[in-house]
Amino acid sequence: MAVLLTALLGALSSLLLHGSDMRGVMMGGLLAGLLASASLQDWRRRLVSDVTSFALIGFGLLNAALVSRPMVLEHGAAALGAGVGLWSVDRLYQAIRGRAGIGGADMLIFAAAGAWLGPSALPWVMVLAAGGAIVVVVLLDLGIAKDRTLPFVPALALALWTLWLWDPPPIPV
């Protein structure tokens, strides 16, 4: 129910911000619902289903195709680069610390951000998501413990959604 409500609110906010562009309104509602689903899954279980993650990537590429065909290659490359880039950071972290630091869902949702927003928005997605996660840690007084985990998908989802609504991004890269 929460996911459906989020999708409806997402479509409404897309309508208010993007006007009468029905593609943007429908895709905005779909994006909001999928992001809400991924966030709830990660918050509750620290695990996001592959169906949700790959749907986010696939619909992001579909949205790019509906805007312009050349954009699909750019957004596809951004999705691939984002996923592989975050995977590489995790491998480096594992080599240094001896344990994983980034979940597979984090990599896939960051890849979805590339599919939806393209390469120029990816640094902003990560900055907003990391900043949001730091705020949550401080507000909830989670502290920094070696065995403590914080679901990062909700922060990535909020950053992706914010930049989706703010089209074009506030500061070009």
Phi and psi in degrees as GROMACS dihedral restraints (atoms count N, CA, C in turn):
[ dihedral_restraints ]
;  ai    aj    ak    al  type     phi  dphi    fc
    3     4     5     6     1   -62.8    20    10
    4     5     6     7     1   -38.2    20    10
    6     7     8     9     1   -67.0    20    10
    7     8     9    10     1   -42.0    20    10
    9    10    11    12     1   -63.2    20    10
   10    11    12    13     1   -44.3    20    10
   12    13    14    15     1   -62.0    20    10
   13    14    15    16     1   -41.5    20    10
   15    16    17    18     1   -63.2    20    10
   16    17    18    19     1   -40.2    20    10
   18    19    20    21     1   -62.5    20    10
   19    20    21    22     1   -42.4    20    10
   21    22    23    24     1   -65.7    20    10
   22    23    24    25     1   -43.2    20    10
   24    25    26    27     1   -65.3    20    10
   25    26    27    28     1   -35.5    20    10
   27    28    29    30     1   -63.3    20    10
   28    29    30    31     1   -43.5    20    10
   30    31    32    33     1   -64.3    20    10
   31    32    33    34     1   -41.0    20    10
   33    34    35    36     1   -64.1    20    10
   34    35    36    37     1   -45.3    20    10
   36    37    38    39     1   -66.9    20    10
   37    38    39    40     1   -34.8    20    10
   39    40    41    42     1   -63.9    20    10
   40    41    42    43     1   -40.5    20    10
   42    43    44    45     1   -62.4    20    10
   43    44    45    46     1   -44.7    20    10
   45    46    47    48     1   -65.7    20    10
   46    47    48    49     1   -37.3    20    10
   48    49    50    51     1   -92.4    20    10
   49    50    51    52     1   -28.4    20    10
   51    52    53    54     1  -108.1    20    10
   52    53    54    55     1     2.0    20    10
   54    55    56    57     1    74.9    20    10
   55    56    57    58     1  -144.0    20    10
   57    58    59    60     1   -89.1    20    10
   58    59    60    61     1    13.5    20    10
   60    61    62    63     1   -69.8    20    10
   61    62    63    64     1    96.8    20    10
   63    64    65    66     1   -64.0    20    10
   64    65    66    67     1   -32.9    20    10
   66    67    68    69     1   -60.7    20    10
   67    68    69    70     1   -47.1    20    10
   69    70    71    72     1   -62.4    20    10
   70    71    72    73     1   -38.7    20    10
   72    73    74    75     1   -67.1    20    10
   73    74    75    76     1   -48.0    20    10
   75    76    77    78     1   -66.9    20    10
   76    77    78    79     1   -43.8    20    10
   78    79    80    81     1   -68.8    20    10
   79    80    81    82     1   -33.7    20    10
   81    82    83    84     1   -63.7    20    10
   82    83    84    85     1   -41.7    20    10
   84    85    86    87     1   -64.6    20    10
   85    86    87    88     1   -42.4    20    10
   87    88    89    90     1   -63.1    20    10
   88    89    90    91     1   -45.6    20    10
   90    91    92    93     1   -59.6    20    10
   91    92    93    94     1   -46.9    20    10
   93    94    95    96     1   -60.9    20    10
   94    95    96    97     1   -44.3    20    10
   96    97    98    99     1   -64.1    20    10
   97    98    99   100     1   -43.8    20    10
   99   100   101   102     1   -67.6    20    10
  100   101   102   103     1   -39.4    20    10
  102   103   104   105     1   -65.6    20    10
  103   104   105   106     1   -39.3    20    10
  105   106   107   108     1   -63.9    20    10
  106   107   108   109     1   -42.6    20    10
  108   109   110   111     1   -61.9    20    10
  109   110   111   112     1   -47.5    20    10
  111   112   113   114     1   -61.8    20    10
  112   113   114   115     1   -41.7    20    10
  114   115   116   117     1   -64.5    20    10
  115   116   117   118     1   -45.4    20    10
  117   118   119   120     1   -63.7    20    10
  118   119   120   121     1   -41.4    20    10
  120   121   122   123     1   -61.3    20    10
  121   122   123   124     1   -45.5    20    10
  123   124   125   126     1   -68.7    20    10
  124   125   126   127     1   -39.7    20    10
  126   127   128   129     1   -66.1    20    10
  127   128   129   130     1   -40.5    20    10
  129   130   131   132     1   -81.2    20    10
  130   131   132   133     1   -42.2    20    10
  132   133   134   135     1  -118.6    20    10
  133   134   135   136     1    -5.6    20    10
  135   136   137   138     1    59.0    20    10
  136   137   138   139     1    33.0    20    10
  138   139   140   141     1  -153.8    20    10
  139   140   141   142     1   133.0    20    10
  141   142   143   144     1  -116.8    20    10
  142   143   144   145     1   134.5    20    10
  144   145   146   147     1   -65.0    20    10
  145   146   147   148     1   146.3    20    10
  147   148   149   150     1   -62.4    20    10
  148   149   150   151     1   -32.9    20    10
  150   151   152   153     1   -58.8    20    10
  151   152   153   154     1   -46.6    20    10
  153   154   155   156     1   -65.8    20    10
  154   155   156   157     1   -46.2    20    10
  156   157   158   159     1   -62.8    20    10
  157   158   159   160     1   -48.5    20    10
  159   160   161   162     1   -72.2    20    10
  160   161   162   163     1   -28.5    20    10
  162   163   164   165     1   -63.8    20    10
  163   164   165   166     1   -41.5    20    10
  165   166   167   168     1   -59.9    20    10
  166   167   168   169     1   -44.7    20    10
  168   169   170   171     1   -65.6    20    10
  169   170   171   172     1   -48.1    20    10
  171   172   173   174     1   -61.5    20    10
  172   173   174   175     1   -45.1    20    10
  174   175   176   177     1   -70.0    20    10
  175   176   177   178     1   -29.6    20    10
  177   178   179   180     1   -63.8    20    10
  178   179   180   181     1   -42.6    20    10
  180   181   182   183     1   -69.6    20    10
  181   182   183   184     1   -35.7    20    10
  183   184   185   186     1   -62.1    20    10
  184   185   186   187     1   -44.1    20    10
  186   187   188   189     1   -59.6    20    10
  187   188   189   190     1   -43.3    20    10
  189   190   191   192     1   -61.7    20    10
  190   191   192   193     1   -40.3    20    10
  192   193   194   195     1   -65.2    20    10
  193   194   195   196     1   -36.2    20    10
  195   196   197   198     1   -70.2    20    10
  196   197   198   199     1   -25.7    20    10
  198   199   200   201     1   -79.7    20    10
  199   200   201   202     1   -54.1    20    10
  201   202   203   204     1  -164.1    20    10
  202   203   204   205     1   141.3    20    10
  204   205   206   207     1   -62.6    20    10
  205   206   207   208     1   -41.8    20    10
  207   208   209   210     1   -60.8    20    10
  208   209   210   211     1   -26.7    20    10
  210   211   212   213     1   -65.2    20    10
  211   212   213   214     1   -26.1    20    10
  213   214   215   216     1   -62.1    20    10
  214   215   216   217     1   -42.6    20    10
  216   217   218   219     1   -64.5    20    10
  217   218   219   220     1   -43.3    20    10
  219   220   221   222     1   -63.4    20    10
  220   221   222   223     1   -46.4    20    10
  222   223   224   225     1   -72.4    20    10
  223   224   225   226     1   -33.4    20    10
  225   226   227   228     1   -64.6    20    10
  226   227   228   229     1   -42.9    20    10
  228   229   230   231     1   -64.7    20    10
  229   230   231   232     1   -37.8    20    10
  231   232   233   234     1   -64.2    20    10
  232   233   234   235     1   -41.8    20    10
  234   235   236   237     1   -63.0    20    10
  235   236   237   238     1   -46.5    20    10
  237   238   239   240     1   -63.6    20    10
  238   239   240   241     1   -46.0    20    10
  240   241   242   243     1   -63.0    20    10
  241   242   243   244     1   -40.3    20    10
  243   244   245   246     1   -64.9    20    10
  244   245   246   247     1   -47.1    20    10
  246   247   248   249     1   -64.2    20    10
  247   248   249   250     1   -47.1    20    10
  249   250   251   252     1   -68.2    20    10
  250   251   252   253     1   -37.9    20    10
  252   253   254   255     1   -61.7    20    10
  253   254   255   256     1   -46.8    20    10
  255   256   257   258     1   -69.4    20    10
  256   257   258   259     1   -34.5    20    10
  258   259   260   261     1   -61.3    20    10
  259   260   261   262     1   -41.9    20    10
  261   262   263   264     1   -64.3    20    10
  262   263   264   265     1   -40.9    20    10
  264   265   266   267     1   -61.9    20    10
  265   266   267   268     1   -41.3    20    10
  267   268   269   270     1   -64.9    20    10
  268   269   270   271     1   -39.9    20    10
  270   271   272   273     1   -63.2    20    10
  271   272   273   274     1   -40.4    20    10
  273   274   275   276     1   -64.5    20    10
  274   275   276   277     1   -44.4    20    10
  276   277   278   279     1   -59.8    20    10
  277   278   279   280     1   -43.1    20    10
  279   280   281   282     1   -63.4    20    10
  280   281   282   283     1   -38.2    20    10
  282   283   284   285     1   -65.6    20    10
  283   284   285   286     1   -35.4    20    10
  285   286   287   288     1   -81.7    20    10
  286   287   288   289     1   -47.3    20    10
  288   289   290   291     1   -97.6    20    10
  289   290   291   292     1   -16.1    20    10
  291   292   293   294     1    81.6    20    10
  292   293   294   295     1    10.6    20    10
  294   295   296   297     1  -152.7    20    10
  295   296   297   298     1   160.0    20    10
  297   298   299   300     1   -69.3    20    10
  298   299   300   301     1   147.1    20    10
  300   301   302   303     1  -123.0    20    10
  301   302   303   304     1   -16.1    20    10
  303   304   305   306     1  -127.2    20    10
  304   305   306   307     1   129.3    20    10
  306   307   308   309     1   -78.8    20    10
  307   308   309   310     1   157.8    20    10
  309   310   311   312     1   -60.7    20    10
  310   311   312   313     1   -34.9    20    10
  312   313   314   315     1   -66.6    20    10
  313   314   315   316     1   -35.6    20    10
  315   316   317   318     1   -60.0    20    10
  316   317   318   319     1   -43.2    20    10
  318   319   320   321     1   -63.6    20    10
  319   320   321   322     1   -43.5    20    10
  321   322   323   324     1   -70.0    20    10
  322   323   324   325     1   -37.5    20    10
  324   325   326   327     1   -71.2    20    10
  325   326   327   328     1   -35.2    20    10
  327   328   329   330     1   -66.3    20    10
  328   329   330   331     1   -37.6    20    10
  330   331   332   333     1   -62.4    20    10
  331   332   333   334     1   -39.6    20    10
  333   334   335   336     1   -62.1    20    10
  334   335   336   337     1   -36.3    20    10
  336   337   338   339     1   -61.1    20    10
  337   338   339   340     1   -39.6    20    10
  339   340   341   342     1   -63.8    20    10
  340   341   342   343     1   -40.2    20    10
  342   343   344   345     1   -65.7    20    10
  343   344   345   346     1   -39.7    20    10
  345   346   347   348     1   -80.9    20    10
  346   347   348   349     1   -39.4    20    10
  348   349   350   351     1  -109.6    20    10
  349   350   351   352     1   -20.7    20    10
  351   352   353   354     1    89.8    20    10
  352   353   354   355     1   174.0    20    10
  354   355   356   357     1   -67.9    20    10
  355   356   357   358     1   -33.5    20    10
  357   358   359   360     1   -69.0    20    10
  358   359   360   361     1   -22.0    20    10
  360   361   362   363     1   -89.0    20    10
  361   362   363   364     1   -15.8    20    10
  363   364   365   366     1   -59.0    20    10
  364   365   366   367     1   -42.8    20    10
  366   367   368   369     1   -60.2    20    10
  367   368   369   370     1   -36.7    20    10
  369   370   371   372     1   -70.4    20    10
  370   371   372   373     1   -35.3    20    10
  372   373   374   375     1   -60.2    20    10
  373   374   375   376     1   -46.6    20    10
  375   376   377   378     1   -68.5    20    10
  376   377   378   379     1   -40.5    20    10
  378   379   380   381     1   -63.3    20    10
  379   380   381   382     1   -47.1    20    10
  381   382   383   384     1   -64.7    20    10
  382   383   384   385     1   -42.2    20    10
  384   385   386   387     1   -65.8    20    10
  385   386   387   388     1   -45.5    20    10
  387   388   389   390     1   -64.5    20    10
  388   389   390   391     1   -42.6    20    10
  390   391   392   393     1   -61.3    20    10
  391   392   393   394     1   -42.6    20    10
  393   394   395   396     1   -63.8    20    10
  394   395   396   397     1   -40.7    20    10
  396   397   398   399     1   -65.1    20    10
  397   398   399   400     1   -38.9    20    10
  399   400   401   402     1   -63.4    20    10
  400   401   402   403     1   -41.7    20    10
  402   403   404   405     1   -61.0    20    10
  403   404   405   406     1   -42.9    20    10
  405   406   407   408     1   -61.8    20    10
  406   407   408   409     1   -44.5    20    10
  408   409   410   411     1   -59.6    20    10
  409   410   411   412     1   -43.8    20    10
  411   412   413   414     1   -68.8    20    10
  412   413   414   415     1   -46.9    20    10
  414   415   416   417     1   -65.5    20    10
  415   416   417   418     1   -38.8    20    10
  417   418   419   420     1   -87.9    20    10
  418   419   420   421     1    -0.6    20    10
  420   421   422   423     1    51.9    20    10
  421   422   423   424     1    49.3    20    10
  423   424   425   426     1   -76.4    20    10
  424   425   426   427     1   -22.8    20    10
  426   427   428   429     1    68.1    20    10
  427   428   429   430     1  -179.5    20    10
  429   430   431   432     1  -120.9    20    10
  430   431   432   433     1   101.5    20    10
  432   433   434   435     1  -115.4    20    10
  433   434   435   436     1   149.1    20    10
  435   436   437   438     1   -61.2    20    10
  436   437   438   439     1   -33.7    20    10
  438   439   440   441     1   -97.4    20    10
  439   440   441   442     1     5.3    20    10
  441   442   443   444     1   -86.1    20    10
  442   443   444   445     1   134.7    20    10
  444   445   446   447     1  -119.8    20    10
  445   446   447   448     1   150.6    20    10
  447   448   449   450     1  -128.1    20    10
  448   449   450   451     1   124.4    20    10
  450   451   452   453     1   -64.5    20    10
  451   452   453   454     1   125.9    20    10
  453   454   455   456     1   -97.0    20    10
  454   455   456   457     1   -19.1    20    10
  456   457   458   459     1   -57.6    20    10
  457   458   459   460     1   -43.4    20    10
  459   460   461   462     1   -58.3    20    10
  460   461   462   463     1   -37.5    20    10
  462   463   464   465     1   -68.1    20    10
  463   464   465   466     1   -42.8    20    10
  465   466   467   468     1   -62.7    20    10
  466   467   468   469     1   -41.5    20    10
  468   469   470   471     1   -63.4    20    10
  469   470   471   472     1   -44.4    20    10
  471   472   473   474     1   -64.5    20    10
  472   473   474   475     1   -40.0    20    10
  474   475   476   477     1   -65.5    20    10
  475   476   477   478     1   -44.9    20    10
  477   478   479   480     1   -59.9    20    10
  478   479   480   481     1   -47.6    20    10
  480   481   482   483     1   -62.6    20    10
  481   482   483   484     1   -42.7    20    10
  483   484   485   486     1   -60.4    20    10
  484   485   486   487     1   -45.9    20    10
  486   487   488   489     1   -72.0    20    10
  487   488   489   490     1   -29.6    20    10
  489   490   491   492     1   -63.0    20    10
  490   491   492   493     1   -43.7    20    10
  492   493   494   495     1   -70.6    20    10
  493   494   495   496     1   -33.7    20    10
  495   496   497   498     1   -92.1    20    10
  496   497   498   499     1    79.0    20    10
  498   499   500   501     1  -113.1    20    10
  499   500   501   502     1   115.9    20    10
  501   502   503   504     1   -79.2    20    10
  502   503   504   505     1   163.9    20    10
  504   505   506   507     1   -57.7    20    10
  505   506   507   508     1   152.1    20    10
  507   508   509   510     1   -60.9    20    10
  508   509   510   511     1   -36.0    20    10
  510   511   512   513     1  -131.0    20    10
  511   512   513   514     1   114.4    20    10
  513   514   515   516     1   -66.4    20    10
  514   515   516   517     1   148.3    20    10
